[in-house]
Amino acid sequence: MFDKNHEKVALSKNEFADNIFNRKEKFDNFKFGAFEEVFIIIEKIVESYAEELRE
């Protein structure tokens, strides 16, 4: 993705994650609340699979 001056403005996933981790400007107040539901679903999947392994 490029801006009107043809300069790259898109970040790779790794660059995005690094910016959040290092609290770079504009990334220093990132809210993780939206991910909570995703983590709950992943946890349920893992728990379900673990139960199958125990049987």
JOFENHU-V888796 format. One record per residue. N is the residue number from 1. RES is the residue in one small letter. SS is DSSP state (a for helix, b for strand, c for the rest). PSI is psi in radians with two decimals (none if undefined). D_LAST is the distance of its C-alpha to the last C-alpha in Angstrom with 2 decimals. Layout:
n->N res->RES ss->SS psi->PSI d_last->D_LAST
n->N res->RES ss->SS psi->PSI d_last->D_LAST
This chain:
n->1 res->m ss->c psi->2.39 d_last->49.46
n->2 res->f ss->b psi->2.64 d_last->53.04
n->3 res->d ss->c psi->-3.06 d_last->55.47
n->4 res->k ss->c psi->-0.29 d_last->58.95
n->5 res->n ss->c psi->0.19 d_last->60.29
n->6 res->h ss->c psi->0.48 d_last->57.81
n->7 res->e ss->c psi->2.45 d_last->56.04
n->8 res->k ss->b psi->2.25 d_last->52.29
n->9 res->v ss->c psi->-0.17 d_last->50.58
n->10 res->a ss->c psi->2.64 d_last->46.94
n->11 res->l ss->c psi->2.57 d_last->44.47
n->12 res->s ss->c psi->2.88 d_last->41.65
n->13 res->k ss->a psi->-0.69 d_last->38.20
n->14 res->n ss->a psi->-0.76 d_last->38.72
n->15 res->e ss->a psi->-0.73 d_last->42.18
n->16 res->f ss->a psi->-0.86 d_last->40.94
n->17 res->a ss->a psi->-0.73 d_last->38.19
n->18 res->d ss->a psi->-0.72 d_last->40.74
n->19 res->n ss->a psi->-0.71 d_last->43.22
n->20 res->i ss->a psi->-0.84 d_last->40.82
n->21 res->f ss->a psi->-0.74 d_last->39.66
n->22 res->n ss->c psi->0.08 d_last->43.30
n->23 res->r ss->c psi->0.84 d_last->44.48
n->24 res->k ss->c psi->2.83 d_last->47.22
n->25 res->e ss->c psi->2.41 d_last->49.77
n->26 res->k ss->c psi->-0.10 d_last->48.41
n->27 res->f ss->c psi->0.09 d_last->44.84
n->28 res->d ss->c psi->-0.07 d_last->45.31
n->29 res->n ss->c psi->0.67 d_last->44.20
n->30 res->f ss->c psi->2.32 d_last->41.11
n->31 res->k ss->c psi->2.22 d_last->38.93
n->32 res->f ss->c psi->0.02 d_last->35.14
n->33 res->g ss->a psi->-0.63 d_last->34.49
n->34 res->a ss->a psi->-0.38 d_last->33.94
n->35 res->f ss->a psi->-0.22 d_last->30.91
n->36 res->e ss->a psi->-0.80 d_last->29.12
n->37 res->e ss->a psi->-0.67 d_last->27.64
n->38 res->v ss->a psi->-0.77 d_last->26.42
n->39 res->f ss->a psi->-0.61 d_last->24.67
n->40 res->i ss->a psi->-0.76 d_last->23.05
n->41 res->i ss->a psi->-0.77 d_last->21.70
n->42 res->i ss->a psi->-0.74 d_last->20.44
n->43 res->e ss->a psi->-0.73 d_last->18.76
n->44 res->k ss->a psi->-0.70 d_last->16.96
n->45 res->i ss->a psi->-0.80 d_last->15.84
n->46 res->v ss->a psi->-0.78 d_last->14.62
n->47 res->e ss->a psi->-0.73 d_last->12.76
n->48 res->s ss->a psi->-0.76 d_last->11.13
n->49 res->y ss->a psi->-0.69 d_last->10.20
n->50 res->a ss->a psi->-0.68 d_last->8.97
n->51 res->e ss->a psi->-0.71 d_last->6.56
n->52 res->e ss->a psi->-0.66 d_last->5.35
n->53 res->l ss->a psi->-0.56 d_last->5.51
n->54 res->r ss->a psi->-0.39 d_last->3.82
n->55 res->e ss->c psi->none d_last->0.00
